Amino acid sequence: MDPQRLKAAYEKLQSLDDRMTHKVRPRAGRPLNRPSPEQLEVNVRELATYTVELKEVVEELILAIGSRPKPAGDGQ
């Protein structure tokens, strides 16, 4: 496992959560009203962005778990 890569993936996940989760989480207690086509388009775009970024984080986590740590003298 590559701990640096794992840490970077976790930081990306935290960033995604901070930026996007509030946009895609259903709001409890709100009455359901019919959104306009424009609102639906915005919501679908936000959900697509969240999904793609989450997929990238999961991929990076899998690669971090399956990778060996980089040597200490690699310049990073």
N, CA, C and O atoms as a Tripos MOL2 file, in Angstrom:
@<TRIPOS>MOLECULE
protein
  304   303    76     0     0
PROTEIN
NO_CHARGES

@<TRIPOS>ATOM
      1 N           0.8420   -1.1740    0.0000 N.3       1 MET1
      2 CA          0.0000    0.0000    0.0000 C.3       1 MET1
      3 C           0.8920    1.2450    0.0000 C.2       1 MET1
      4 O           1.9070    1.3030    0.6940 O.2       1 MET1
      5 N           0.4910    2.2220   -0.7860 N.am      2 ASP2
      6 CA          1.2200    3.4890   -0.8740 C.3       2 ASP2
      7 C           0.5190    4.5170    0.0200 C.2       2 ASP2
      8 O          -0.5160    5.0590   -0.3680 O.2       2 ASP2
      9 N           1.0670    4.7960    1.2110 N.am      3 PRO3
     10 CA          0.3740    5.6940    2.1480 C.3       3 PRO3
     11 C           0.2170    7.1260    1.6360 C.2       3 PRO3
     12 O          -0.7750    7.7840    1.9510 O.2       3 PRO3
     13 N           1.1720    7.6150    0.8580 N.am      4 GLN4
     14 CA          1.0530    8.9830    0.3190 C.3       4 GLN4
     15 C          -0.0990    9.0730   -0.6810 C.2       4 GLN4
     16 O          -0.8740   10.0300   -0.6740 O.2       4 GLN4
     17 N          -0.1930    8.0690   -1.5290 N.am      5 ARG5
     18 CA         -1.2650    8.0450   -2.5190 C.3       5 ARG5
     19 C          -2.6190    7.8910   -1.8270 C.2       5 ARG5
     20 O          -3.6040    8.5040   -2.2370 O.2       5 ARG5
     21 N          -2.6620    7.0810   -0.7900 N.am      6 LEU6
     22 CA         -3.8860    6.8940   -0.0150 C.3       6 LEU6
     23 C          -4.3000    8.2060    0.6490 C.2       6 LEU6
     24 O          -5.4790    8.5590    0.6510 O.2       6 LEU6
     25 N          -3.3420    8.9150    1.2040 N.am      7 LYS7
     26 CA         -3.6230   10.2050    1.8410 C.3       7 LYS7
     27 C          -4.1520   11.2080    0.8180 C.2       7 LYS7
     28 O          -5.0980   11.9450    1.0980 O.2       7 LYS7
     29 N          -3.5420   11.2360   -0.3670 N.am      8 ALA8
     30 CA         -3.9970   12.1560   -1.4180 C.3       8 ALA8
     31 C          -5.4240   11.8300   -1.8480 C.2       8 ALA8
     32 O          -6.2290   12.7350   -2.0670 O.2       8 ALA8
     33 N          -5.7370   10.5490   -1.9680 N.am      9 ALA9
     34 CA         -7.0910   10.1400   -2.3540 C.3       9 ALA9
     35 C          -8.0880   10.5430   -1.2730 C.2       9 ALA9
     36 O          -9.1870   11.0060   -1.5790 O.2       9 ALA9
     37 N          -7.7070   10.3670   -0.0160 N.am     10 TYR10
     38 CA         -8.5900   10.7590    1.0810 C.3      10 TYR10
     39 C          -8.8310   12.2690    1.0660 C.2      10 TYR10
     40 O          -9.9500   12.7200    1.3070 O.2      10 TYR10
     41 N          -7.7970   13.0410    0.7880 N.am     11 GLU11
     42 CA         -7.9570   14.4970    0.7130 C.3      11 GLU11
     43 C          -8.8820   14.8970   -0.4360 C.2      11 GLU11
     44 O          -9.6640   15.8390   -0.3040 O.2      11 GLU11
     45 N          -8.7960   14.1820   -1.5650 N.am     12 LYS12
     46 CA         -9.7170   14.4450   -2.6800 C.3      12 LYS12
     47 C         -11.1540   14.1340   -2.2720 C.2      12 LYS12
     48 O         -12.0820   14.8640   -2.6190 O.2      12 LYS12
     49 N         -11.3240   13.0410   -1.5310 N.am     13 LEU13
     50 CA        -12.6540   12.6740   -1.0620 C.3      13 LEU13
     51 C         -13.2150   13.7330   -0.1230 C.2      13 LEU13
     52 O         -14.3890   14.0900   -0.2230 O.2      13 LEU13
     53 N         -12.3960   14.2330    0.7770 N.am     14 GLN14
     54 CA        -12.8270   15.2910    1.6860 C.3      14 GLN14
     55 C         -13.2080   16.5520    0.9190 C.2      14 GLN14
     56 O         -14.2060   17.2010    1.2350 O.2      14 GLN14
     57 N         -12.4150   16.8930   -0.0840 N.am     15 SER15
     58 CA        -12.7100   18.0680   -0.9000 C.3      15 SER15
     59 C         -14.0380   17.9030   -1.6340 C.2      15 SER15
     60 O         -14.8520   18.8260   -1.6790 O.2      15 SER15
     61 N         -14.2490   16.7220   -2.2080 N.am     16 LEU16
     62 CA        -15.5130   16.4420   -2.8990 C.3      16 LEU16
     63 C         -16.6720   16.5790   -1.9250 C.2      16 LEU16
     64 O         -17.6930   17.1820   -2.2530 O.2      16 LEU16
     65 N         -16.5230   16.0290   -0.7440 N.am     17 ASP17
     66 CA        -17.5850   16.1090    0.2590 C.3      17 ASP17
     67 C         -17.8860   17.5610    0.6130 C.2      17 ASP17
     68 O         -19.0480   17.9630    0.6740 O.2      17 ASP17
     69 N         -16.8420   18.3410    0.8450 N.am     18 ASP18
     70 CA        -17.0350   19.7440    1.2110 C.3      18 ASP18
     71 C         -17.7080   20.5480    0.1000 C.2      18 ASP18
     72 O         -18.5450   21.4090    0.3710 O.2      18 ASP18
     73 N         -17.3430   20.2650   -1.1420 N.am     19 ARG19
     74 CA        -17.8550   21.0500   -2.2670 C.3      19 ARG19
     75 C         -19.2220   20.6180   -2.7610 C.2      19 ARG19
     76 O         -20.0300   21.4560   -3.1620 O.2      19 ARG19
     77 N         -19.4950   19.2990   -2.7380 N.am     20 MET20
     78 CA        -20.6480   18.8310   -3.5010 C.3      20 MET20
     79 C         -21.7390   18.0950   -2.7160 C.2      20 MET20
     80 O         -22.8900   18.0910   -3.1520 O.2      20 MET20
     81 N         -21.4250   17.4810   -1.5890 N.am     21 THR21
     82 CA        -22.4090   16.6220   -0.9340 C.3      21 THR21
     83 C         -23.6860   17.3760   -0.5950 C.2      21 THR21
     84 O         -24.7800   16.8360   -0.7540 O.2      21 THR21
     85 N         -23.5670   18.5970   -0.1360 N.am     22 HIS22
     86 CA        -24.7710   19.3520    0.2120 C.3      22 HIS22
     87 C         -25.6710   19.6010   -1.0010 C.2      22 HIS22
     88 O         -26.8700   19.8360   -0.8480 O.2      22 HIS22
     89 N         -25.0930   19.5510   -2.2030 N.am     23 LYS23
     90 CA        -25.8770   19.7840   -3.4170 C.3      23 LYS23
     91 C         -26.6640   18.5530   -3.8440 C.2      23 LYS23
     92 O         -27.7230   18.6790   -4.4580 O.2      23 LYS23
     93 N         -26.1620   17.3750   -3.5280 N.am     24 VAL24
     94 CA        -26.8200   16.1500   -4.0010 C.3      24 VAL24
     95 C         -27.5990   15.4290   -2.9030 C.2      24 VAL24
     96 O         -28.3700   14.5180   -3.2020 O.2      24 VAL24
     97 N         -27.4180   15.8090   -1.6600 N.am     25 ARG25
     98 CA        -28.1340   15.1680   -0.5500 C.3      25 ARG25
     99 C         -29.5890   15.6130   -0.5480 C.2      25 ARG25
    100 O         -29.8720   16.8060   -0.6640 O.2      25 ARG25
    101 N         -30.5240   14.6550   -0.4140 N.am     26 PRO26
    102 CA        -31.9370   15.0450   -0.3200 C.3      26 PRO26
    103 C         -32.1670   15.8620    0.9490 C.2      26 PRO26
    104 O         -31.5680   15.5930    1.9910 O.2      26 PRO26
    105 N         -33.0080   16.8250    0.8520 N.am     27 ARG27
    106 CA        -33.2920   17.6720    2.0040 C.3      27 ARG27
    107 C         -34.4750   17.1050    2.7790 C.2      27 ARG27
    108 O         -35.5890   17.0320    2.2600 O.2      27 ARG27
    109 N         -34.2330   16.7110    4.0040 N.am     28 ALA28
    110 CA        -35.2740   16.1220    4.8390 C.3      28 ALA28
    111 C         -36.2870   17.1880    5.2360 C.2      28 ALA28
    112 O         -35.9330   18.3330    5.5150 O.2      28 ALA28
    113 N         -37.5320   16.7940    5.2560 N.am     29 GLY29
    114 CA        -38.5750   17.6880    5.7250 C.3      29 GLY29
    115 C         -39.0490   18.7150    4.7220 C.2      29 GLY29
    116 O         -39.9660   19.4850    5.0080 O.2      29 GLY29
    117 N         -38.4420   18.7380    3.5560 N.am     30 ARG30
    118 CA        -38.8870   19.6960    2.5410 C.3      30 ARG30
    119 C         -40.0420   19.0900    1.7550 C.2      30 ARG30
    120 O         -40.0120   17.9080    1.4120 O.2      30 ARG30
    121 N         -41.0440   19.8870    1.4740 N.am     31 PRO31
    122 CA        -42.1370   19.3620    0.6510 C.3      31 PRO31
    123 C         -41.6300   19.0990   -0.7700 C.2      31 PRO31
    124 O         -40.7940   19.8340   -1.2950 O.2      31 PRO31
    125 N         -42.1440   18.0590   -1.3620 N.am     32 LEU32
    126 CA        -41.7540   17.7380   -2.7280 C.3      32 LEU32
    127 C         -42.5370   18.6190   -3.6890 C.2      32 LEU32
    128 O         -43.7650   18.5520   -3.7460 O.2      32 LEU32
    129 N         -41.8380   19.4240   -4.4230 N.am     33 ASN33
    130 CA        -42.4740   20.2290   -5.4510 C.3      33 ASN33
    131 C         -41.8610   19.8350   -6.7910 C.2      33 ASN33
    132 O         -40.7760   19.2560   -6.8360 O.2      33 ASN33
    133 N         -42.5290   20.1380   -7.8360 N.am     34 ARG34
    134 CA        -42.0420   19.7730   -9.1570 C.3      34 ARG34
    135 C         -41.0230   20.8120   -9.6240 C.2      34 ARG34
    136 O         -41.3530   21.9820   -9.8130 O.2      34 ARG34
    137 N         -39.7770   20.3630   -9.8080 N.am     35 PRO35
    138 CA        -38.7670   21.3120  -10.2800 C.3      35 PRO35
    139 C         -38.9790   21.6370  -11.7560 C.2      35 PRO35
    140 O         -39.5490   20.8530  -12.5150 O.2      35 PRO35
    141 N         -38.5090   22.8000  -12.1290 N.am     36 SER36
    142 CA        -38.5920   23.1980  -13.5370 C.3      36 SER36
    143 C         -37.5710   22.3960  -14.3360 C.2      36 SER36
    144 O         -36.6450   21.8230  -13.7610 O.2      36 SER36
    145 N         -37.7320   22.3520  -15.6530 N.am     37 PRO37
    146 CA        -36.7240   21.6510  -16.4690 C.3      37 PRO37
    147 C         -35.3140   22.2010  -16.2610 C.2      37 PRO37
    148 O         -34.3450   21.4430  -16.2990 O.2      37 PRO37
    149 N         -35.1930   23.4920  -16.0450 N.am     38 GLU38
    150 CA        -33.8840   24.0860  -15.8080 C.3      38 GLU38
    151 C         -33.2960   23.6000  -14.4820 C.2      38 GLU38
    152 O         -32.1050   23.3010  -14.3980 O.2      38 GLU38
    153 N         -34.1390   23.5210  -13.4450 N.am     39 GLN39
    154 CA        -33.6790   23.0220  -12.1510 C.3      39 GLN39
    155 C         -33.2700   21.5540  -12.2580 C.2      39 GLN39
    156 O         -32.2740   21.1430  -11.6640 O.2      39 GLN39
    157 N         -34.0200   20.7770  -13.0000 N.am     40 LEU40
    158 CA        -33.6620   19.3710  -13.2080 C.3      40 LEU40
    159 C         -32.3200   19.2530  -13.9130 C.2      40 LEU40
    160 O         -31.4960   18.4130  -13.5500 O.2      40 LEU40
    161 N         -32.1000   20.0790  -14.9060 N.am     41 GLU41
    162 CA        -30.8340   20.0470  -15.6420 C.3      41 GLU41
    163 C         -29.6560   20.3730  -14.7250 C.2      41 GLU41
    164 O         -28.6180   19.7130  -14.7850 O.2      41 GLU41
    165 N         -29.8150   21.3810  -13.8860 N.am     42 VAL42
    166 CA        -28.7540   21.7400  -12.9390 C.3      42 VAL42
    167 C         -28.5090   20.5920  -11.9650 C.2      42 VAL42
    168 O         -27.3610   20.2430  -11.6880 O.2      42 VAL42
    169 N         -29.5850   20.0060  -11.4450 N.am     43 ASN43
    170 CA        -29.4480   18.9030  -10.4900 C.3      43 ASN43
    171 C         -28.7690   17.6950  -11.1210 C.2      43 ASN43
    172 O         -27.9210   17.0630  -10.4920 O.2      43 ASN43
    173 N         -29.1270   17.3760  -12.3380 N.am     44 VAL44
    174 CA        -28.5040   16.2390  -13.0250 C.3      44 VAL44
    175 C         -27.0310   16.5270  -13.2840 C.2      44 VAL44
    176 O         -26.1960   15.6350  -13.1350 O.2      44 VAL44
    177 N         -26.7000   17.7480  -13.6680 N.am     45 ARG45
    178 CA        -25.3080   18.1140  -13.9030 C.3      45 ARG45
    179 C         -24.4860   17.9940  -12.6170 C.2      45 ARG45
    180 O         -23.3730   17.4690  -12.6370 O.2      45 ARG45
    181 N         -25.0330   18.4790  -11.5040 N.am     46 GLU46
    182 CA        -24.3330   18.3800  -10.2230 C.3      46 GLU46
    183 C         -24.1510   16.9290   -9.7970 C.2      46 GLU46
    184 O         -23.0840   16.5560   -9.3090 O.2      46 GLU46
    185 N         -25.1790   16.1110   -9.9750 N.am     47 LEU47
    186 CA        -25.0820   14.7020   -9.6290 C.3      47 LEU47
    187 C         -24.0700   13.9890  -10.5190 C.2      47 LEU47
    188 O         -23.3270   13.1310  -10.0420 O.2      47 LEU47
    189 N         -24.0310   14.3290  -11.7930 N.am     48 ALA48
    190 CA        -23.0530   13.7280  -12.7020 C.3      48 ALA48
    191 C         -21.6330   14.1050  -12.2960 C.2      48 ALA48
    192 O         -20.7430   13.2550  -12.3010 O.2      48 ALA48
    193 N         -21.4140   15.3570  -11.9490 N.am     49 THR49
    194 CA        -20.0970   15.8060  -11.5040 C.3      49 THR49
    195 C         -19.6750   15.0530  -10.2520 C.2      49 THR49
    196 O         -18.5450   14.5760  -10.1530 O.2      49 THR49
    197 N         -20.5890   14.9530   -9.3010 N.am     50 TYR50
    198 CA        -20.3070   14.2400   -8.0550 C.3      50 TYR50
    199 C         -19.9620   12.7790   -8.3390 C.2      50 TYR50
    200 O         -19.0000   12.2470   -7.7850 O.2      50 TYR50
    201 N         -20.7350   12.1430   -9.1880 N.am     51 THR51
    202 CA        -20.5310   10.7300   -9.4980 C.3      51 THR51
    203 C         -19.1840   10.4910  -10.1670 C.2      51 THR51
    204 O         -18.4690    9.5610   -9.7930 O.2      51 THR51
    205 N         -18.8320   11.3050  -11.1370 N.am     52 VAL52
    206 CA        -17.5560   11.1390  -11.8390 C.3      52 VAL52
    207 C         -16.3830   11.3680  -10.8880 C.2      52 VAL52
    208 O         -15.4180   10.6030  -10.8940 O.2      52 VAL52
    209 N         -16.4630   12.4100  -10.0810 N.am     53 GLU53
    210 CA        -15.3710   12.6720   -9.1400 C.3      53 GLU53
    211 C         -15.2660   11.5720   -8.0910 C.2      53 GLU53
    212 O         -14.1600   11.2080   -7.6910 O.2      53 GLU53
    213 N         -16.3890   11.0420   -7.6430 N.am     54 LEU54
    214 CA        -16.3660    9.9520   -6.6730 C.3      54 LEU54
    215 C         -15.7450    8.7010   -7.2880 C.2      54 LEU54
    216 O         -14.9920    7.9890   -6.6230 O.2      54 LEU54
    217 N         -16.0560    8.4330   -8.5440 N.am     55 LYS55
    218 CA        -15.4560    7.3000   -9.2480 C.3      55 LYS55
    219 C         -13.9460    7.4640   -9.3190 C.2      55 LYS55
    220 O         -13.2080    6.4970   -9.1260 O.2      55 LYS55
    221 N         -13.4810    8.6720   -9.5920 N.am     56 GLU56
    222 CA        -12.0410    8.9270   -9.6610 C.3      56 GLU56
    223 C         -11.3680    8.7060   -8.3070 C.2      56 GLU56
    224 O         -10.2570    8.1780   -8.2460 O.2      56 GLU56
    225 N         -12.0290    9.1040   -7.2310 N.am     57 VAL57
    226 CA        -11.4670    8.9020   -5.9010 C.3      57 VAL57
    227 C         -11.4060    7.4150   -5.5690 C.2      57 VAL57
    228 O         -10.4030    6.9390   -5.0370 O.2      57 VAL57
    229 N         -12.4600    6.6880   -5.8740 N.am     58 VAL58
    230 CA        -12.4650    5.2450   -5.6130 C.3      58 VAL58
    231 C         -11.3630    4.5600   -6.4160 C.2      58 VAL58
    232 O         -10.6690    3.6840   -5.8990 O.2      58 VAL58
    233 N         -11.2030    4.9520   -7.6620 N.am     59 GLU59
    234 CA        -10.1310    4.3850   -8.4890 C.3      59 GLU59
    235 C          -8.7600    4.6730   -7.8680 C.2      59 GLU59
    236 O          -7.9040    3.7890   -7.8130 O.2      59 GLU59
    237 N          -8.5570    5.8900   -7.4070 N.am     60 GLU60
    238 CA         -7.2830    6.2480   -6.7910 C.3      60 GLU60
    239 C          -7.0600    5.4630   -5.4960 C.2      60 GLU60
    240 O          -5.9350    5.0570   -5.2050 O.2      60 GLU60
    241 N          -8.1220    5.2470   -4.7190 N.am     61 LEU61
    242 CA         -8.0040    4.4500   -3.5000 C.3      61 LEU61
    243 C          -7.5940    3.0170   -3.8190 C.2      61 LEU61
    244 O          -6.7400    2.4460   -3.1400 O.2      61 LEU61
    245 N          -8.1930    2.4430   -4.8370 N.am     62 ILE62
    246 CA         -7.8460    1.0770   -5.2310 C.3      62 ILE62
    247 C          -6.3950    1.0060   -5.6810 C.2      62 ILE62
    248 O          -5.6750    0.0780   -5.3110 O.2      62 ILE62
    249 N          -5.9610    1.9790   -6.4760 N.am     63 LEU63
    250 CA         -4.5680    2.0040   -6.9220 C.3      63 LEU63
    251 C          -3.6150    2.2100   -5.7470 C.2      63 LEU63
    252 O          -2.5370    1.6160   -5.7130 O.2      63 LEU63
    253 N          -4.0020    3.0410   -4.7870 N.am     64 ALA64
    254 CA         -3.1510    3.2760   -3.6200 C.3      64 ALA64
    255 C          -3.0080    2.0080   -2.7880 C.2      64 ALA64
    256 O          -1.9190    1.7000   -2.3020 O.2      64 ALA64
    257 N          -4.0850    1.2860   -2.6270 N.am     65 ILE65
    258 CA         -4.0470    0.0600   -1.8500 C.3      65 ILE65
    259 C          -3.2010   -0.9970   -2.5520 C.2      65 ILE65
    260 O          -2.4890   -1.7600   -1.8990 O.2      65 ILE65
    261 N          -3.2770   -1.0440   -3.8800 N.am     66 GLY66
    262 CA         -2.5450   -2.0490   -4.6360 C.3      66 GLY66
    263 C          -1.1260   -1.6690   -5.0100 C.2      66 GLY66
    264 O          -0.4180   -2.4690   -5.6220 O.2      66 GLY66
    265 N          -0.6900   -0.4630   -4.6550 N.am     67 SER67
    266 CA          0.6470    0.0110   -5.0260 C.3      67 SER67
    267 C           1.6240   -0.1490   -3.8800 C.2      67 SER67
    268 O           1.2530   -0.1960   -2.7070 O.2      67 SER67
    269 N           2.8750   -0.2310   -4.2610 N.am     68 ARG68
    270 CA          3.9390   -0.2090   -3.2520 C.3      68 ARG68
    271 C           4.2910    1.2380   -2.9640 C.2      68 ARG68
    272 O           4.1430    2.1000   -3.8300 O.2      68 ARG68
    273 N           4.7540    1.5100   -1.7580 N.am     69 PRO69
    274 CA          5.1720    2.8820   -1.4450 C.3      69 PRO69
    275 C           6.3270    3.3170   -2.3560 C.2      69 PRO69
    276 O           7.1760    2.5110   -2.7380 O.2      69 PRO69
    277 N           6.3340    4.5930   -2.6880 N.am     70 LYS70
    278 CA          7.4200    5.1370   -3.4910 C.3      70 LYS70
    279 C           8.6780    5.2190   -2.6350 C.2      70 LYS70
    280 O           8.5810    5.4650   -1.4330 O.2      70 LYS70
    281 N           9.8450    5.0220   -3.2180 N.am     71 PRO71
    282 CA         11.0940    5.1650   -2.4480 C.3      71 PRO71
    283 C          11.2160    6.5780   -1.8970 C.2      71 PRO71
    284 O          10.7380    7.5360   -2.5060 O.2      71 PRO71
    285 N          11.8510    6.7000   -0.7520 N.am     72 ALA72
    286 CA         11.9660    8.0010   -0.0730 C.3      72 ALA72
    287 C          12.7560    9.0190   -0.8730 C.2      72 ALA72
    288 O          12.5190   10.2160   -0.7110 O.2      72 ALA72
    289 N          13.6730    8.6120   -1.7200 N.am     73 GLY73
    290 CA         14.5060    9.5460   -2.4650 C.3      73 GLY73
    291 C          14.0390    9.8250   -3.8630 C.2      73 GLY73
    292 O          14.8690   10.0610   -4.7410 O.2      73 GLY73
    293 N          12.7110    9.8100   -4.1200 N.am     74 ASP74
    294 CA         12.2320   10.0230   -5.4900 C.3      74 ASP74
    295 C          11.9600   11.4770   -5.8250 C.2      74 ASP74
    296 O          11.4690   11.7710   -6.9150 O.2      74 ASP74
    297 N          12.2650   12.3990   -4.9160 N.am     75 GLY75
    298 CA         12.1280   13.8210   -5.2120 C.3      75 GLY75
    299 C          10.7740   14.4060   -4.8730 C.2      75 GLY75
    300 O          10.5380   15.5760   -5.1710 O.2      75 GLY75
    301 N           9.8770   13.6570   -4.2680 N.am     76 GLN76
    302 CA          8.5500   14.1900   -3.9190 C.3      76 GLN76
    303 C           8.3880   14.3780   -2.4560 C.2      76 GLN76
    304 O           7.3310   14.8180   -2.0030 O.2      76 GLN76
@<TRIPOS>BOND
     1     1     2 1
     2     2     3 1
     3     3     4 2
     4     3     5 am
     5     5     6 1
     6     6     7 1
     7     7     8 2
     8     7     9 am
     9     9    10 1
    10    10    11 1
    11    11    12 2
    12    11    13 am
    13    13    14 1
    14    14    15 1
    15    15    16 2
    16    15    17 am
    17    17    18 1
    18    18    19 1
    19    19    20 2
    20    19    21 am
    21    21    22 1
    22    22    23 1
    23    23    24 2
    24    23    25 am
    25    25    26 1
    26    26    27 1
    27    27    28 2
    28    27    29 am
    29    29    30 1
    30    30    31 1
    31    31    32 2
    32    31    33 am
    33    33    34 1
    34    34    35 1
    35    35    36 2
    36    35    37 am
    37    37    38 1
    38    38    39 1
    39    39    40 2
    40    39    41 am
    41    41    42 1
    42    42    43 1
    43    43    44 2
    44    43    45 am
    45    45    46 1
    46    46    47 1
    47    47    48 2
    48    47    49 am
    49    49    50 1
    50    50    51 1
    51    51    52 2
    52    51    53 am
    53    53    54 1
    54    54    55 1
    55    55    56 2
    56    55    57 am
    57    57    58 1
    58    58    59 1
    59    59    60 2
    60    59    61 am
    61    61    62 1
    62    62    63 1
    63    63    64 2
    64    63    65 am
    65    65    66 1
    66    66    67 1
    67    67    68 2
    68    67    69 am
    69    69    70 1
    70    70    71 1
    71    71    72 2
    72    71    73 am
    73    73    74 1
    74    74    75 1
    75    75    76 2
    76    75    77 am
    77    77    78 1
    78    78    79 1
    79    79    80 2
    80    79    81 am
    81    81    82 1
    82    82    83 1
    83    83    84 2
    84    83    85 am
    85    85    86 1
    86    86    87 1
    87    87    88 2
    88    87    89 am
    89    89    90 1
    90    90    91 1
    91    91    92 2
    92    91    93 am
    93    93    94 1
    94    94    95 1
    95    95    96 2
    96    95    97 am
    97    97    98 1
    98    98    99 1
    99    99   100 2
   100    99   101 am
   101   101   102 1
   102   102   103 1
   103   103   104 2
   104   103   105 am
   105   105   106 1
   106   106   107 1
   107   107   108 2
   108   107   109 am
   109   109   110 1
   110   110   111 1
   111   111   112 2
   112   111   113 am
   113   113   114 1
   114   114   115 1
   115   115   116 2
   116   115   117 am
   117   117   118 1
   118   118   119 1
   119   119   120 2
   120   119   121 am
   121   121   122 1
   122   122   123 1
   123   123   124 2
   124   123   125 am
   125   125   126 1
   126   126   127 1
   127   127   128 2
   128   127   129 am
   129   129   130 1
   130   130   131 1
   131   131   132 2
   132   131   133 am
   133   133   134 1
   134   134   135 1
   135   135   136 2
   136   135   137 am
   137   137   138 1
   138   138   139 1
   139   139   140 2
   140   139   141 am
   141   141   142 1
   142   142   143 1
   143   143   144 2
   144   143   145 am
   145   145   146 1
   146   146   147 1
   147   147   148 2
   148   147   149 am
   149   149   150 1
   150   150   151 1
   151   151   152 2
   152   151   153 am
   153   153   154 1
   154   154   155 1
   155   155   156 2
   156   155   157 am
   157   157   158 1
   158   158   159 1
   159   159   160 2
   160   159   161 am
   161   161   162 1
   162   162   163 1
   163   163   164 2
   164   163   165 am
   165   165   166 1
   166   166   167 1
   167   167   168 2
   168   167   169 am
   169   169   170 1
   170   170   171 1
   171   171   172 2
   172   171   173 am
   173   173   174 1
   174   174   175 1
   175   175   176 2
   176   175   177 am
   177   177   178 1
   178   178   179 1
   179   179   180 2
   180   179   181 am
   181   181   182 1
   182   182   183 1
   183   183   184 2
   184   183   185 am
   185   185   186 1
   186   186   187 1
   187   187   188 2
   188   187   189 am
   189   189   190 1
   190   190   191 1
   191   191   192 2
   192   191   193 am
   193   193   194 1
   194   194   195 1
   195   195   196 2
   196   195   197 am
   197   197   198 1
   198   198   199 1
   199   199   200 2
   200   199   201 am
   201   201   202 1
   202   202   203 1
   203   203   204 2
   204   203   205 am
   205   205   206 1
   206   206   207 1
   207   207   208 2
   208   207   209 am
   209   209   210 1
   210   210   211 1
   211   211   212 2
   212   211   213 am
   213   213   214 1
   214   214   215 1
   215   215   216 2
   216   215   217 am
   217   217   218 1
   218   218   219 1
   219   219   220 2
   220   219   221 am
   221   221   222 1
   222   222   223 1
   223   223   224 2
   224   223   225 am
   225   225   226 1
   226   226   227 1
   227   227   228 2
   228   227   229 am
   229   229   230 1
   230   230   231 1
   231   231   232 2
   232   231   233 am
   233   233   234 1
   234   234   235 1
   235   235   236 2
   236   235   237 am
   237   237   238 1
   238   238   239 1
   239   239   240 2
   240   239   241 am
   241   241   242 1
   242   242   243 1
   243   243   244 2
   244   243   245 am
   245   245   246 1
   246   246   247 1
   247   247   248 2
   248   247   249 am
   249   249   250 1
   250   250   251 1
   251   251   252 2
   252   251   253 am
   253   253   254 1
   254   254   255 1
   255   255   256 2
   256   255   257 am
   257   257   258 1
   258   258   259 1
   259   259   260 2
   260   259   261 am
   261   261   262 1
   262   262   263 1
   263   263   264 2
   264   263   265 am
   265   265   266 1
   266   266   267 1
   267   267   268 2
   268   267   269 am
   269   269   270 1
   270   270   271 1
   271   271   272 2
   272   271   273 am
   273   273   274 1
   274   274   275 1
   275   275   276 2
   276   275   277 am
   277   277   278 1
   278   278   279 1
   279   279   280 2
   280   279   281 am
   281   281   282 1
   282   282   283 1
   283   283   284 2
   284   283   285 am
   285   285   286 1
   286   286   287 1
   287   287   288 2
   288   287   289 am
   289   289   290 1
   290   290   291 1
   291   291   292 2
   292   291   293 am
   293   293   294 1
   294   294   295 1
   295   295   296 2
   296   295   297 am
   297   297   298 1
   298   298   299 1
   299   299   300 2
   300   299   301 am
   301   301   302 1
   302   302   303 1
   303   303   304 2
@<TRIPOS>SUBSTRUCTURE
     1 MET1         2 RESIDUE 1 A MET
     2 ASP2         6 RESIDUE 1 A ASP
     3 PRO3        10 RESIDUE 1 A PRO
     4 GLN4        14 RESIDUE 1 A GLN
     5 ARG5        18 RESIDUE 1 A ARG
     6 LEU6        22 RESIDUE 1 A LEU
     7 LYS7        26 RESIDUE 1 A LYS
     8 ALA8        30 RESIDUE 1 A ALA
     9 ALA9        34 RESIDUE 1 A ALA
    10 TYR10       38 RESIDUE 1 A TYR
    11 GLU11       42 RESIDUE 1 A GLU
    12 LYS12       46 RESIDUE 1 A LYS
    13 LEU13       50 RESIDUE 1 A LEU
    14 GLN14       54 RESIDUE 1 A GLN
    15 SER15       58 RESIDUE 1 A SER
    16 LEU16       62 RESIDUE 1 A LEU
    17 ASP17       66 RESIDUE 1 A ASP
    18 ASP18       70 RESIDUE 1 A ASP
    19 ARG19       74 RESIDUE 1 A ARG
    20 MET20       78 RESIDUE 1 A MET
    21 THR21       82 RESIDUE 1 A THR
    22 HIS22       86 RESIDUE 1 A HIS
    23 LYS23       90 RESIDUE 1 A LYS
    24 VAL24       94 RESIDUE 1 A VAL
    25 ARG25       98 RESIDUE 1 A ARG
    26 PRO26      102 RESIDUE 1 A PRO
    27 ARG27      106 RESIDUE 1 A ARG
    28 ALA28      110 RESIDUE 1 A ALA
    29 GLY29      114 RESIDUE 1 A GLY
    30 ARG30      118 RESIDUE 1 A ARG
    31 PRO31      122 RESIDUE 1 A PRO
    32 LEU32      126 RESIDUE 1 A LEU
    33 ASN33      130 RESIDUE 1 A ASN
    34 ARG34      134 RESIDUE 1 A ARG
    35 PRO35      138 RESIDUE 1 A PRO
    36 SER36      142 RESIDUE 1 A SER
    37 PRO37      146 RESIDUE 1 A PRO
    38 GLU38      150 RESIDUE 1 A GLU
    39 GLN39      154 RESIDUE 1 A GLN
    40 LEU40      158 RESIDUE 1 A LEU
    41 GLU41      162 RESIDUE 1 A GLU
    42 VAL42      166 RESIDUE 1 A VAL
    43 ASN43      170 RESIDUE 1 A ASN
    44 VAL44      174 RESIDUE 1 A VAL
    45 ARG45      178 RESIDUE 1 A ARG
    46 GLU46      182 RESIDUE 1 A GLU
    47 LEU47      186 RESIDUE 1 A LEU
    48 ALA48      190 RESIDUE 1 A ALA
    49 THR49      194 RESIDUE 1 A THR
    50 TYR50      198 RESIDUE 1 A TYR
    51 THR51      202 RESIDUE 1 A THR
    52 VAL52      206 RESIDUE 1 A VAL
    53 GLU53      210 RESIDUE 1 A GLU
    54 LEU54      214 RESIDUE 1 A LEU
    55 LYS55      218 RESIDUE 1 A LYS
    56 GLU56      222 RESIDUE 1 A GLU
    57 VAL57      226 RESIDUE 1 A VAL
    58 VAL58      230 RESIDUE 1 A VAL
    59 GLU59      234 RESIDUE 1 A GLU
    60 GLU60      238 RESIDUE 1 A GLU
    61 LEU61      242 RESIDUE 1 A LEU
    62 ILE62      246 RESIDUE 1 A ILE
    63 LEU63      250 RESIDUE 1 A LEU
    64 ALA64      254 RESIDUE 1 A ALA
    65 ILE65      258 RESIDUE 1 A ILE
    66 GLY66      262 RESIDUE 1 A GLY
    67 SER67      266 RESIDUE 1 A SER
    68 ARG68      270 RESIDUE 1 A ARG
    69 PRO69      274 RESIDUE 1 A PRO
    70 LYS70      278 RESIDUE 1 A LYS
    71 PRO71      282 RESIDUE 1 A PRO
    72 ALA72      286 RESIDUE 1 A ALA
    73 GLY73      290 RESIDUE 1 A GLY
    74 ASP74      294 RESIDUE 1 A ASP
    75 GLY75      298 RESIDUE 1 A GLY
    76 GLN76      302 RESIDUE 1 A GLN
